[in-house]
Amino acid sequence: MIKTTFKPPKPKAAATRLLPDLTEREKEVLQLTANGENMKMIADLLFISTDTVDKHSRNIVGKLQARNMKHAVAIGIRSKMIQ
């Protein structure tokens, strides 16, 4: 009789990385992006320039090691950072 043991698959690197802390403003930008707002609308809602929104977006992508903002939104939702 052959005895086998079950070994669960190792988690992927993306699933095991610790998520960095985003600033409150970065979380707001990420949430508004998830809500479907464009850069101009986010700037108007937060009373900041579109350049500032762009900078926050680049910071978010970098901190979450995302490919782009769509990927950052997916990471934020999966990690319950945003809704």
C-alpha positions as CSV (number, residue, x, y, z in Angstrom):
1,M,0.0,0.0,0.0
2,I,1.3,3.4,-1.0
3,K,0.9,6.1,1.6
4,T,0.7,9.7,0.4
5,T,0.6,12.9,2.4
6,F,-1.2,16.0,1.3
7,K,0.9,19.1,1.1
8,P,-1.0,22.3,0.5
9,P,0.4,24.5,-2.2
10,K,2.7,27.3,-1.0
11,P,1.1,30.7,-1.1
12,K,2.2,33.0,-3.9
13,A,4.5,35.9,-3.0
14,A,1.8,38.5,-3.6
15,A,-0.5,36.8,-1.1
16,T,2.2,36.7,1.6
17,R,3.6,40.2,1.4
18,L,2.8,42.5,4.2
19,L,0.7,45.5,3.1
20,P,2.3,48.8,3.9
21,D,0.4,51.5,5.6
22,L,-1.2,54.0,3.2
23,T,-1.8,57.5,4.4
24,E,-5.4,58.6,5.0
25,R,-5.3,60.7,1.8
26,E,-3.9,57.7,-0.2
27,K,-6.8,55.5,1.1
28,E,-9.3,58.2,0.1
29,V,-7.8,58.3,-3.4
30,L,-7.8,54.5,-3.6
31,Q,-11.4,54.3,-2.4
32,L,-12.6,57.0,-4.8
33,T,-10.8,55.2,-7.7
34,A,-12.6,52.0,-6.7
35,N,-15.8,54.0,-6.8
36,G,-15.1,54.8,-10.4
37,E,-14.1,58.4,-10.1
38,N,-11.6,59.9,-12.5
39,M,-8.6,61.9,-11.6
40,K,-10.3,65.3,-12.2
41,M,-13.3,64.3,-10.1
42,I,-11.1,63.0,-7.2
43,A,-9.2,66.3,-7.3
44,D,-12.4,68.3,-7.1
45,L,-13.9,66.2,-4.3
46,L,-10.7,66.4,-2.2
47,F,-9.9,70.0,-3.0
48,I,-6.5,69.1,-4.4
49,S,-4.8,69.4,-7.8
50,T,-4.8,66.6,-10.4
51,D,-1.0,66.6,-10.1
52,T,-1.5,65.8,-6.4
53,V,-3.9,63.0,-7.2
54,D,-1.4,61.6,-9.7
55,K,1.3,61.7,-7.1
56,H,-0.9,59.9,-4.5
57,S,-1.8,57.3,-7.2
58,R,1.9,56.7,-8.0
59,N,2.6,56.4,-4.3
60,I,-0.2,53.9,-3.9
61,V,1.0,51.7,-6.8
62,G,4.5,51.8,-5.4
63,K,3.6,50.9,-1.9
64,L,1.3,48.1,-2.9
65,Q,3.7,46.8,-5.5
66,A,0.8,46.9,-8.0
67,R,1.1,47.0,-11.8
68,N,-1.3,50.0,-12.0
69,M,-4.2,51.6,-10.2
70,K,-6.7,48.9,-11.2
71,H,-4.4,46.3,-9.7
72,A,-4.0,48.5,-6.6
73,V,-7.8,48.7,-6.2
74,A,-8.0,44.9,-6.4
75,I,-5.3,44.5,-3.7
76,G,-7.1,47.1,-1.6
77,I,-10.4,45.3,-1.9
78,R,-8.9,41.8,-1.2
79,S,-7.1,43.1,1.8
80,K,-10.2,44.9,3.1
81,M,-8.2,48.2,3.0
82,I,-11.2,49.6,1.0
83,Q,-14.7,48.5,0.1
